[in-house]
Amino acid sequence: AQLLGAAGGSVYLYDEERNELELMVAHGDQRFVGQRLGPGEGLVGQVMQTLRPIAVDDYRAWEFRSDKFDSLPVTAVIAVPMLYSGELVGVLSVNEIDQGEGSTVRLFTQADIDLLTFFAGSAASAVHSTRLFDETRQRLIELEVLYQASLAAAQIHSLRAVAQRIIDALAHMMNWQGSIWVNDPERLKPTLLAYSAQNLGGDALKAEFARIDALIDSYDTGIVGWVCKHGQAIRTGDARANPHYVESSEDAVSELCVPLKVGGKNIGCINVESALSDAFSEHDERLLVTIANQAAIAIENARLFEEARRRAVRQAALNSI
């Protein structure tokens, strides 16, 4: 906006997974930051579709305007694509505002469009580099989580300790608050094995653990119960809108729950929650499924080890008689 001496400006970034543009930064009116637009929706949606700059002399009278911005008295506006190697990174726009009756309405020129297009190319390169760095760092974190899950499988023979090691890794490295549940034929419900305790200890931890475990009183209760029963993942960006949802924390907004399976048999689930809406992506779901596959093997091995140890103790007791 300052580059062209305009009243307002916006940077939209492209969300490939949702095929939408999200308003990330605004110069001037800040009310619409976070707003999302789809292909063809409004000026930036048109640019998203065509990958070409578009200039409009009076947005209020433009036939393709979005009603999401009706409260903004935008007059002249330019929007240009942010492209990196021909791929859409986002859309950059600048605009003028109606200053009242009698004021001169500025119209953008071809020179303005060319200058903004040049700047958008540089901005796209910077955004791409930042995203690449963030993605690389995220992949390293994910590899460490997978390594911790593998380590738990190889080194730990306690059923609850294996599960807690994995949940602690998810909380520490991914900032995912979660729990691990196993199907319990004797209780006819999922049983809580591990939980993100959030610095609780002693009696407070035991009480919280018991409270969470009691929330799921059957396989027909909660997202956890449904996944444990049906062996299918649930990912929701608005957990309270899901018919199976049972509140465990007033802060939880998004929820991702994937089954634990060994040899095709469903033995439980891993459940993670976030205070952010739409917090979990398809990539996050694939990652948690991978972790769940390792966790399921580790939990099953730990269960078999504990059973073998109990049998050995019983046999030793019988031999001593």
Secondary structure as UniProt FT lines:
FT   TURN            2..5
FT   STRAND          8..15
FT   TURN            16..19
FT   STRAND          20..27
FT   TURN            31..34
FT   STRAND          36..37
FT   TURN            39..40
FT   HELIX           42..50
FT   STRAND          54..56
FT   HELIX           59..61
FT   TURN            63..64
FT   HELIX           67..69
FT   TURN            70..71
FT   STRAND          74..84
FT   TURN            85..86
FT   STRAND          87..97
FT   TURN            101..102
FT   HELIX           110..155
FT   HELIX           159..174
FT   STRAND          177..184
FT   TURN            185..188
FT   STRAND          189..195
FT   TURN            198..199
FT   HELIX           202..215
FT   TURN            219..220
FT   HELIX           222..230
FT   STRAND          234..236
FT   HELIX           239..241
FT   TURN            243..244
FT   TURN            250..251
FT   STRAND          254..262
FT   TURN            263..264
FT   STRAND          265..274
FT   TURN            277..278
FT   HELIX           282..319
//
